[in-house]
Structure formats: C-alpha cells, structure tokens
Amino acid sequence: MKKRNIKNKEDNAWEEKVVQVTRVTKVVKGGKKLSFRAILVIGNENGHIGVGVGKANDVIGAVKKGVADAKKHCIEIPMTKYFSIPHPINGRAGAAKVMLRPSATGSGVIAGGSTRTVLELAGIKNILAKQLGSNNTLNNARATLNALNNLRTFENTAKDRDINTSQLY
C-alpha cells in the first residue's frame, strides 16, 4: 500500500492510500482489452474519510480517477476525545458486513484488511472491528464507511428527542 499526501482547497493535508490495484480484461472482437481498477481511501486523520474507485488503461490514470471519486464520496465522522467512536455500530455494503465497537484507550486499531485502512485514515486510534460475510475489499471498505456515516453523537440524539444532553447519561 502506497501513501501520498494531497492538498485540497481548504489546505487540509489529505493522505491517500491505494488499497488494491487489479488488472481486468474485457473480451472484444479483436481480442482481449486490458485495463486497471484501483481502490483508494483518502482521509485527513481528523474525522474526514472517503473511498473511491477508478478504472483506466494505465495504473496512474486509475489512481487519479480513484482520488477524484473518493473526494466526491467524502464524509465527516464524529469521534470521542479518546479518538474512538461514540457507540457500537454495524455497517453493510453488498454481502459485506462490518461490526465496529469502541475500545479502551491505548488498545489501538484492531481490524484487518481495507477496514483497517479506512479507520486509520479517518484518525480513529482506539477501535475494535470485525469483517463478517464477504471478504471483498471494496465492499468491506464501503461497509465501514456506511457504519461510520451512521454514527450519532450525544448532541444529535438529545436534539432528536427534545431533551438536554445531561438527561442521556
């Protein structure tokens, strides 16, 4: 996995990680046409994360398209002051399911595959994650993004219930 730093309009340092590059072929009239598919994760390690896919005839073009796609599908996630998530949550994308649980301070990122990459680039430092169902790299990354996107803060929950935050504890 290769890391690169990219700058965007807001001048935040985005980090980019190539999760997977695969060679794909398409059978056409003249024979086989070769192209590449790149799965990328971008994040600023401060609660912003995106997953993107790019396809092109060369690897560099696929990576560039993947970065553009990841920026389009970027989300912001709530984190606790201990760099964990506020509550346990499950995510799903296709047949891939991901279970995320907050963890004690100092335990680190306990996760595997593309889930680990997504969580590290999001800036989460204490979490326990388990991939269930499929072992497809892209679907597991998207399932993690789905779970992180559905996270709620105490403030959001209190506002929805029309009560004070202190009544939730």
N, C-alpha and C positions, 0 to 999 in steps of 0.2 A: 504494500500500500504506500502510495506516494503522497506526500503533503506539499501543498503550496499555499502561500499567503496571497490573498487578493484584496484589493481595496474597492469599496463601492462609494456611492455618492455621499453618504453620511460620514465617510472617512473612518469607519469601523474596520478593524482588521478581520477579514473573513478567512478562515482556514478551510482548505479544500482537501478532501481525501478520496482517492479513487478506490472504490470497494471491489469492483470487478470489471475486467475487460474481457469480452468474449468475441470470438470470431464466428460470424454467422454466414451461411451461404444460401443463396437463392438460385434455384434451378430455372434457367431461362432457355429460350430457343437455341442460343449459341453455346450453351454450356452452363457452367456454374459462375454466379456472380458473388464475389467475396466482399463482405463489409464487416464493420466492427460495432459492438454495442458496449457503451461504458456506463456503469452505475456509479454516481458520485454523491457524496454527502458534503454539504458546506455548513459551517457554523462559526459563530464568533466566540464560543466558550463563555457566553454571558446570557444564555437563555434564548438565542435565536438559532434556528436549525432548518435545513431544507434538504430534500432528497430529489435527485434528478437523474434522468436517463437521456443519453444522446446516442444517435446512430449516424455513422458516416462511413465513407470509403477508406478513411485512414483513422488511426487511433487519436491523433491530435485533434482532428475535427470532431470526433465523437466526444472527447473530453470537453471541448469548448461548448458544444451543444448541451452536454450534461450540466455544466455550470450554469448556463442560461436557464435551463429548465428548473434546476434546484433553486435559483433565485426567485423564480416565479411562484414556486410552491413553498415559500419560506413561512415559518410560523414562530410565534413567541410563546415560551412556556413559563409557568410560574415555578419558582424554586424557593426552598426554605433558606434560612440564613446559614444552615449547615450544608448547603449545596446538595440537597436531596429533593425529593418530590413531596408534596403535601399529604398525599394519601395513596393507598394501593389502587391499581387500576389495570384493566386488561385492554389490549388493542387487537384489532383484526384487520387483515387485508388478504382477500382471497381465502386460501386454506390455511394461511399462517396466522397463528395466534401468539401473542406475547403477553406475559404476565410481568408487571413491574411492581416492586414493593420498596418503600423507603427503608433505608438501612442505617445502622448506628454510625456515628462519626468515626472516621478512620478506617472503615471497612473497605472502602474503595468501590470500583465498578466491578461487580460480579455479574458478568454477562459474556456471551460469546457471539462470534460472527459479526454480521452487519449491525446487530442491536448494540453491541459494544461501541462500535464506531460512532453511531448516532448519538448515544448517551455521552460519550467523551467530548464530542464536538459541540454538544449543547451546553457543556460546562457542569454537568452533574458529576459529583465526585463520590457520593455515597448512595449506592442503589444495588438492589438485587433483581436480576431479570432472568426469565426463563422463556426460551422459544418452544412453543408447542405446535404440533401439527406439521406443517411443511418446513423443509429446510431450504426453500427458495430464497436466495439472497435479497432480491428486490422486494418480494412480498414481506419478508421479515423486517426490512428497513421501513417499509410503508406502514406495517402494523405497529412498529414502535412509534412512528410519527403520529399515527392515529391515536394511540394511547396518550402520548404527551399533549396532543391537541385537546383531548377531553378532560385534562386536569382542571380542577377548580380550586380557588383559594377560599379561605375563610370569609373574606370580604364579599366575594361573589355569592357564596351560599347564604350569608346573612342578609344580603340585599334582596335576593330572590324570595326569602322567607319573611321579609319585612321585620327583622329583629336586629338587636345590637350584636356586635361581634362577641361581646363578653358573655352572652347567653348561650353561645355554641359550646363553650368549654365545660 
